[in-house]
Amino acid sequence: MAKFWLKKVGLNQKEVLHRYPKELSGGQQQRVGIVRALITQPKILLMDEPFSALDPLSRQQLQDLLKQLHEELHLTVIFVTHDMDEALKLADRIAVLQNGELVQFASPSVIQSNPQNAFVAQVLKGREYDA
C-alpha cells in the first residue's frame, strides 16, 4: 500500500523508502507526510500551512499535486494558509477569519468580486490590516 501512495505522490520508492526523514528534501518530506495522511483513507484531510517552508518550485508542485489528489479522491481538504494566492488556487470555498471570527465564507470568485469588508479586501491584496 505504501509503495502505491509513494508512486501516487511522485516519489521513487527506491530513493526514499530506506532513508531517514532528515535525509529527504523539504518537498520529499511533505510528500511523505501526504502519503502518511492518505494511507488511512480519510474522508477529511486537515492541512495547516503544509507548504509554507518550501521553495517556490516545490510549493507549486505540491499545490498541483494536492489539487489533483483532491479531484481524484473526492477528498475534503481543510487547508489553513495565510497565502491568499494559494487559497485562491486551491480552494472551492474560502473562509476568512479576523480575530478568530468568521467574516466571509464563499467561493474564490465571490470573495474576489465582493469582499465582505475592508479586512477581506486587504487580505486579498496581501496587506496587513490595521484595525
N, C-alpha and C positions, 0 to 999 in steps of 0.2 A: 504494500500500500504506500509506504513512504517513497519508494522509487517512482511510482506513478506520479505522486504530487511533486516530487523534485523536478521531474521532467515537465510537468504542467506549468511550473513557475520559471522554467528556463534554466534550471541548474543541472550541470553534468554530475551525475551521481558519483562517478569515479573521482571527480575533483573535490567533492565536498563531504562525502559520506564518512570518511575516516579522519576528518580534520576537526580540531577544536574550534569553538566559536571565535576565539581570539585570532585564529589563523585565516579567517574569512574577511573579505572586504565588507564595508558597511552595507552595500547593496545585497551581497550574498547573505549577510546576517538577517536582513529584513525579509528576504525571500524565504529563508529557513523559518523565520517567525510566522510568515503567512502559511507555510506548509504545516507547522505545528498547530495553527489555529484551524485550518481546514480539514485536517486528517480526522477530526472528530465529527465532521459533517454537521456543523452548527446551522441553525436556522437564522441566527443573527450574529453578526461579527462586529465587535466594538474595537475601533482603532483610534488611539489617542496620539495625534501628531506623529504617525509612524514614519514619515519621510523627511522630517524637519532637519535631521543631521546629515542628510545625504548631499552629494554633489549634484548639480543640476541635471546631468545626463542620467544618473541612476534614479533620481527623483522622477524624471519624466517617464523612464522605462517602467518603474513600479506603479506610477499612476495609470499608465496604459494597461499594465497587467491587471491591476485591481479592477479597472473598468471592464476589461474582458472577462475576468472571473465572475464579476457581478452579473453580467449579462448571460454567461454560460450556465451558471449555477442557480440563477434566480435567487440569489442570496441577499438578504437585507444587511446592509453595512451602515453602521452608525460611525461616522468619521469625524473626529474632532480635529479642526485645523484653525490656525489664525491667518492662513494664506487664502485670501479671497479668490485669487486666480485658481488655486487648487480646488476650492469649494465649487466654483462655477464650472470647472472642467468635469468634476466627478459626480456632482450631486444631481439627483432628481428633485430633491427638495432641500432647502437650506433653512436652518433655524439660527437666527441671530439673537445672541444673548447680550444684555447690557446689565452689569452689576448683578448677575445671576438671574435676571428676569428675561423671559422670552418677549422680544419686542416685534419680531416678524418671523413667520414660518410660511414659506411659499416656494414656488419653483424658481430656479435661477433667473428665468426671463422676467417673471413678475417682480422679483426683488430688484433687478436691474432697471426695469422700466418704471417701477412705482415703489421706491423705498418708503417705508412706513414713517420714518422720521429723520432728523438730521444726523443722528448717530449712524443709522444704517447707510445713509448716503455717504458719510465719511468713511465708513468701513469699506464700502465699495471702491472708494478712491484710494484705499490703502493708507489712510492717515489716522493718526491718533485723534480721538475725540476729547475735547475739553468740555467737561460738564459744567 
